[in-house]
Amino acid sequence: MHNIEAIKVTINEIDQLQKIGKQTFSETFSASNSEENMNNYLEEGFSIDRLTTELNDENAAFFFATFNNNIIGYLKLNFGTSQTEIKDEKALEIERIYVLKEFHGKKVGQILYDKAIEVAIQKKADYVWLGVWEENPRAISFYKKNGFIEFDKHIFKLGNDEQTDIMMKLELIKN
């Protein structure tokens, strides 16, 4: 599984972004959520309008993970005022790292994660933070393995369902 690359997404690739976004979100969460809540979230969260706004936001960035020219996952980062919770200028938020199920366990998430850290260092961030669903042990252990620690919890609403996200952060070591 060499030649997996993390490539910045441009507005021209909005259709591919919508496709990978919907597909990975469905694979990850459809088993544990009602079809109605899922469909509503997919329509709103991955609408072309919404994605256009996000892609044009200078305080956000998307990266595709590609393998043999196929898009197999993606990363979404937020900085400054675009962060979903902590609006700290000295922080970077990893909002999403999603990888197609068939590529789980192949280090794709790690490559996207490494890209996030590279961007955080470029932006001179003091720390990186994220929220992860408490019932997603795979993700929690991935971030713990990368040195993240839990510091808070918050509620995430998926349709009419309230779910708890664990907030985790990683202090970046300054050279």
DRENDREN-331977 format. One record per residue: y negated, x, z of N, C-alpha, C, CB in turn. Coordinates in steps of 0.001 Angstrom, whole numbers, padded with zeros to 6 digits, always signed. Glycine has a CB too. Layout:
BEGIN
YXZYXZYXZYXZ ...
% end
This chain:
BEGIN
+001207+000834+000000+000000+000000+000000-001259+000869+000000-000005-000944+001224 -001242+001988-000737-002493+002724-000865-003388+001955-001810-002258+004180-001371 -004485+002553-002164-005504+001936-003020-005897+000501-002634-005017+001936-004426 -005882+000195-001360-006581-001010-000897-008018-000572-000678-005930-001634+000434 -008957-001328-001246-010359-000946-001125-011179-002075-000514-010928-000558-002491 -012255-001682+000143-013223-002663+000645-014459-002567-000236-013579-002414+002169 -014771-003655-000923-015841-003657-001920-016853-004742-001592-015272-003864-003338 -018140-004375-001648-019191-005348-001309-019183-006498-002319-020592-004661-001280 -019302-007722-001791-019303-008917-002637-020728-009181-003127-018743-010155-001861 -020871-009491-004405-022186-009863-004941-022178-011358-005271-022541-009011-006215 -023368-011877-005548-023528-013300-005833-022697-013722-007052-025008-013628-006065 -022432-012772-007974-021624-013089-009168-020187-013422-008823-021648-011927-010142 -019769-013039-007625-018364-013240-007242-018201-014395-006267-017798-011966-006626 -019168-015306-006290-019171-016395-005317-017925-017283-005447-020431-017239-005487 -017434-017472-006684-016248-018317-006862-015018-017690-006211-015984-018559-008355 -014889-016361-006390-013756-015669-005774-013864-015704-004246-013681-014209-006271 -015115-015592-003752-015332-015630-002308-014947-017000-001753-016804-015303-001970 -015352-018051-002447-015008-019396-002000-013489-019566-001960-015647-020455-002924 -012822-019066-002989-011366-019211-003087-010652-018475-001941-010870-018680-004447 -010985-017200-001743-010304-016431-000681-010689-016973+000698-010663-014915-000780 -011919-017445+000826-012363-017999+002101-011560-019230+002480-013843-018343+002042 -011445-020155+001544-010705-021394+001811-009218-021107+002029-010885-022390+000646 -008674-020247+001183-007234-019991+001248-006836-019339+002580-006804-019096+000076 -007587-018312+002982-007215-017610+004216-007473-018475+005443-007988-016291+004336 -008543-019285+005411-008823-020155+006557-007716-021192+006697-010201-020852+006402 -007283-021759+005576-006192-022747+005608-004914-022129+006146-005941-023324+004208 -004564-020962+005617-003326-020306+006052-003357-020030+007545-003106-018997+005280 -004530-019641+008042-004635-019217+009433-004622-020394+010394-005893-018410+009635 -005300-021481+010021-005552-022534+011007-004966-023907+010724-006975-022684+011161 -004442-024150+009519-004058-025536+009217-002928-026043+010095-003654-025653+007771 -002034-025151+010511-000907-025597+011345-001369-026139+012693+000068-024448+011567 -002509-025650+013185-002925-026050+014525-004125-026999+014544-003249-024831+015326 -004490-027551+013385-005635-028465+013342-005338-029669+012453-006890-027733+012835 -006033-030775+012717-005821-031974+011902-006311-031713+010486-006549-033203+012514 -005677-032405+009549-006031-032240+008143-007497-032620+007911-005105-033092+007250 -007941-033669+008593-009317-034141+008414-010317-033078+008879-009540-035460+009186 -010099-032532+010083-011000-031493+010589-010995-030276+009671-010599-031079+012014 -009813-029920+009191-009708-028763+008294-010485-029016+007001-008224-028454+007975 -010252-030172+006387-010900-030459+005104-012413-030475+005228-010417-031791+004555 -012905-031087+006302-014349-031131+006508-014913-029724+006658-014692-031977+007742 -014215-028911+007458-014704-027546+007679-014686-026744+006373-013850-026834+008753 -013616-026881+005604-013512-026133+004349-014604-026547+003369-012133-026342+003715 -014891-027859+003296-015931-028346+002382-017305-027817+002781-015947-029882+002357 -017609-027875+004088-018931-027454+004557-019036-025928+004622-019225-028062+005938 -018071-025310+005293-018151-023882+005566-018076-023020+004324-017066-023491+006494 -017429-023544+003273-017240-022747+002064-017842-023424+000840-015763-022486+001834 -018857-024272+001058-019538-024890-000088-020302-023794-000843-020515-026043+000380 -020517-024028-002130-021252-023043-002945-022677-022867-002406-021292-023485-004441 -023291-023957-001966-024638-023867-001370-024653-022932-000171-025133-025256-000948 -023725-023167+000719-023654-022387+001953-023393-020909+001642-022551-022944+002881 -022432-020664+000747-022091-019281+000400-023245-018586-000327-020828-019249-000474 -023982-019337-001153-025145-018754-001845-026172-018288-000829-025784-019778-002822 -026450-019147+000144-027402-018792+001205-026937-017547+001938-027575-019957+002199 -025647-017515+002286-025116-016383+003059-025122-015100+002236-023691-016686+003541 -024761-015197+000960-024744-014003+000102-026150-013467-000154-024065-014321-001231 -027135-014350-000144-028522-013919-000364-029208-013471+000916-029318-015041-000991 -028533-013580+002040-029113-013233+003335-029043-011710+003527-028370-013977+004496 -030204-011079+003664-030201-009614+003815-029631-009172+005165-031622-009070+003656 -029477-010119+006106-028880-009794+007409-027400-010153+007487-029628-010513+008513 -026778-010335+006327-025338-010608+006291-024738-009821+005137-025045-012145+006139 -023449-009538+005225-022771-008847+004123-021314-009277+004084-022881-007302+004276 -020808-009449+002880-019393-009750+002665-018750-008576+001928-019214-011084+001860 -017494-008300+002265-016703-007301+001542-015344-007909+001227-016550-005978+002373 -014883-007679+000006-013512-008055-000350-012583-006891-000044-013411-008459-001851 -011359-007208+000361-010275-006221+000322-009557-006471-000992-009287-006340+001581 -009440-005415-001807-008751-005579-003087-007547-004643-003150-009714-005307-004270 -006532-005108-003847-005319-004317-004074-004915-004559-005521-004149-004706-003064 -004875-003489-006319-004581-003636-007755-005459-004710-008395-003096-003982-007967 -006743-004678-008076-007724-005625-008633-007544-007066-008187-007665-005582-010114 -006661-007317-007242-006550-008663-006683-007258-008712-005342-005069-009084-006532 -007941-009813-005088-008621-009986-003806-007607-010508-002797-009845-010958-003932 -007410-009749-001719-006363-010122-000758-006914-010394+000642-005317-009025-000684 -008223-010275+000796-008830-010564+002091-010319-010342+002011-008216-009695+003199 -011024-010657+003103-012464-010404+003101-012989-010257+004523-013208-011534+002376 -014191-009714+004555-014892-009406+005805-016278-010017+005711-014969-007853+006068 -016750-010605+006817-018157-011036+006868-018829-010428+008081-018272-012585+006907 -019953-009774+007837-020733-009138+008901-022095-009801+009011-020892-007625+008640 -022624-009849+010220-023983-010346+010444-024747-009357+011297-023966-011738+011115 -026039-009202+010994-026884-008376+011846-028195-009103+012099-027139-006987+011203 -028983-008561+013007-030288-009145+013301-030186-010617+013633-031224-008950+012133 -031100-011397+013039-031202-012813+013375-030066-013646+012794-032516-013354+012894 -029261-013086+011913-028163-013857+011321-026916-013883+012201-027808-013288+009966 -026917-013133+013290-025765-013168+014185-025635-014578+014769-025904-012100+015322 -024405-015014+014984-024195-016404+015382-024553-016657+016846-022755-016794+015138 -024528-015637+017690-024830-015851+019100-025845-014848+019607-023566-015771+019929 -025372-013637+019824-026227-012596+020389-027158-012122+019289-025385-011406+020975 -028438-012351+019397-029360-011950+018315-029961-010582+018633-030495-013012+018123 -029097-009623+018911-029562-008310+019338-029733-007408+018114-028574-007679+020355 -030933-006893+017926-031203-006001+016792-030281-004782+016784-032657-005543+016823 -029808-004399+017972-028983-003188+018088-027488-003506+018042-029311-002453+019387 -027166-004715+017566-025756-005108+017521-025374-005523+016108-025474-006256+018512 -024075-005487+015839-023538-006000+014588-022386-006933+014945-023068-004837+013632 -022356-008084+014283-021286-009053+014530-020281-009024+013396-021859-010472+014699 -019002-008930+013745-017936-009179+012769-017644-010671+012876-016625-008281+013040 -018111-011444+011903-017874-012890+011987-016482-013254+011494-018925-013650+011178 -016032-012578+010428-014713-012921+009890-014009-011696+009321-014842-013997+008810 -012738-011564+009664-011835-010689+008910-010618-011558+008628-011456-009336+009712 -010417-011885+007373-009262-012702+007000-008481-012015+005894-009704-014111+006551 -007163-012070+006022-006273-011441+005051-005205-012460+004675-005629-010124+005624 -004870-012514+003387-003807-013421+002944-002521-013127+003722-003562-013282+001409 -001825-014212+004072-000609-014086+004894+000376-013059+004339+000082-015436+005005 +000567-013074+003033+001583-012174+002460+001223-010702+002635+001773-012475+000979 -000036-010422+002982-000451-009031+003179-000663-008692+004654-001729-008755+002405 -000284-009615+005546-000384-009295+006973+000518-008110+007297-000005-010524+007846 +000065-007285+008235+000888-006144+008654+000852-004980+007681+002305-006582+008837 -000044-005038+006692-000110-003957+005705-001401-003150+005831+000007-004527+004294 -002034-003223+006995-003234-002418+007280-004486-002890+006535-002967-000978+006927 -004418-004072+005929-005589-004575+005200-006719-004877+006170-005230-005841+004386 -006382-005544+007274-007385-005847+008299-008036-004585+008825-006756-006621+009449 -007232-003535+008982-007763-002276+009504-008767-001660+008522-006614-001284+009786 -008491-001772+007239-009407-001226+006237-010733-001990+006247-008767-001283+004832 -010658-003315+006370-011882-004119+006469-012618-003807+007767-011553-005630+006391 -011849-003657+008838-012441-003329+010131-013158-001964+010071-011350-003321+011232 -012505-000981+009453-013110+000351+009332-014424+000275+008545-012127+001333+008641 -014465-000595+007521-015697-000791+006755-016786-001380+007657-015441-001717+005533 -016413-002314+008517-017382-002916+009446-017992-001852+010358-016707-004018+010295 -017163-000947+010866-017646+000108+011764-018557+001071+010993-016450+000881+012403 -018168+001367+009754-018993+002242+008898-020399+001625+008721-018304+002455+007495 -020454+000322+008450-021744-000356+008281-022523-000349+009599-021536-001811+007786 -021823-000588+010708-022485-000598+012026-023141+000754+012310-021466-000938+013146 -022456+001816+011949-022995+003165+012184-024204+003412+011261-021887+004253+011943 -024083+002974+009997-025223+003085+009072-026445+002351+009613-024848+002525+007688 -026192+001192+010219-027289+000360+010739-027754+000838+012112-026851-001108+010822 -027129+001906+012608-027470+002455+013930-027300+001433+015055-028902+002965+013925 -026260+000620+014941-025980-000373+015987-025460+000336+017240-024946-001433+015488 -025759-000240+018408-025229+000297+019666-023830-000239+019936-026161-000049+020837 -023581-001461+019476-022261-002036+019703-021940-003082+018639-022179-002657+021105 -020658-003380+018536-020137-004386+017615-019511-005482+018465-019094-003770+016598 -019700-006732+018088-019113-007822+018874-018541-008884+017938-020171-008449+019827 -017727-009755+018498-017097-010811+017723-016553-011881+018664-015971-010241+016832 -016258-013026+018077-015573-014091+018817-014219-014297+018173-016404-015424+018827 -013186-014442+019000-011843-014650+018448-011177-015801+019199-010980-013343+018548 -010542-016690+018462-009909-017868+019051-008870-017443+020084-009256-018743+017956 -008943-018060+021251-008045-017640+022338-006570-017828+021993-008367-018414+023601 -006279-018686+021020-004878-018902+020632-004494-018094+019392-004629-020386+020375 -005195-016995+019191-004879-016101+018077-004529-014710+018640-006083-016014+017066 -003350-014612+019266-002981-013360+019940-002912-012158+019004-001652-013526+020621 -002573-012402+017743-002514-011304+016770-003859-010624+016650-002062-011814+015399 -004897-011459+016502-006249-010918+016346-006717-010247+017636-007231-012032+015942 -006446-010896+018766-006901-010328+020044-006283-008951+020259-006539-011266+021223 -004999-008821+019989-004359-007516+020222-004848-006483+019206-002819-007644+020146 -005175-006924+017992-005737-006012+016983-007046-005415+017488-005968-006752+015638 -007932-006278+018010-009228-005776+018472-009093-004936+019736-010180-006935+018725 -008177-005326+020624-007955-004514+021830-007463-003119+021439-006929-005203+022777 -006569-003091+020465-006043-001811+019990-007171-000923+019452-004979-002042+018898 -008204-001565+018906-009350-000832+018377-010431-000588+019426-009940-001581+017209 -010121-000885+020696-011031-000515+021772-011979-001598+022251-011817+000622+021347 -011841-002823+021722-012721-003908+022153-012340-004406+023549-012669-005066+021148 -013337-004856+024294-013072-005466+025592-013683-006869+025626-013641-004587+026745 -013063-007755+026388-013575-009121+026522-014785-009113+027435-012484-010079+027070 -015809-009916+027069-016974-009988+027955-017468-011403+028195-018090-009171+027389 -016949-012388+027445-017440-013754+027625-016536-014709+026853-018923-013888+027150 -016804-016003+027002-016109-017022+026215-017141-017991+025695-015020-017762+027054 -016849-018634+024590-017717-019735+024162-016897-020780+023425-018865-019218+023262 -017495-021944+023265-016808-023066+022629-017157-023089+021145-017190-024415+023307 -016133-023243+020345-016278-023365+018903-015787-024761+018546-015478-022236+018124 -016593-025509+017799-016162-026858+017419-015616-026858+016009-017321-027858+017538 -014372-027308+015858-013808-027519+014532-013675-029031+014399-012408-026762+014330 -014609-029634+013666-014636-031094+013593-014881-031644+014983-013312-031657+013000 -013988-032534+015434-014186-033122+016771-013359-032386+017829-013810-034621+016760 -012819-031243+017462-011955-030498+018379-012711-029302+018957-010668-030026+017656 -012745-029220+020279-013403-028073+020917-012381-026984+021206-014119-028500+022223 -012675-025773+020755-011760-024653+020949-012511-023512+021620-011142-024191+019597 -011772-022702+022357-012423-021606+023071-012266-020295+022316-011849-021471+024483 -013386-019650+022086-013386-018314+021500-013599-017298+022613-014484-018178+020399 -012844-016209+022544-013059-015093+023467-014040-014148+022787-011699-014356+023838 -015089-013784+023509-016071-012853+022977-015637-011442+023369-017513-013177+023505 -015639-010550+022390-015203-009173+022632-016247-008223+022069-013805-008899+021995 -016379-007052+022680-017304-006080+022105-016817-004650+022251-018654-006217+022745 -017398-003804+021399-017060-002399+021346-018356-001607+021327-016177-002072+020110 -018543-000755+022330-019722+000151+022345-019438+001261+021348-020010+000748+023807 -020434+001584+020526-020262+002678+019563-020727+003974+020204-021050+002403+018244 -019936+005005+020037-020306+006309+020615-021317+006971+019701-019053+007230+020811 -022427+007372+020281-023480+008012+019489-023237+009520+019429-024884+007709+020089 -023311+010052+018210-023171+011508+018070-024498+012194+018350-022668+011878+016656 
% end
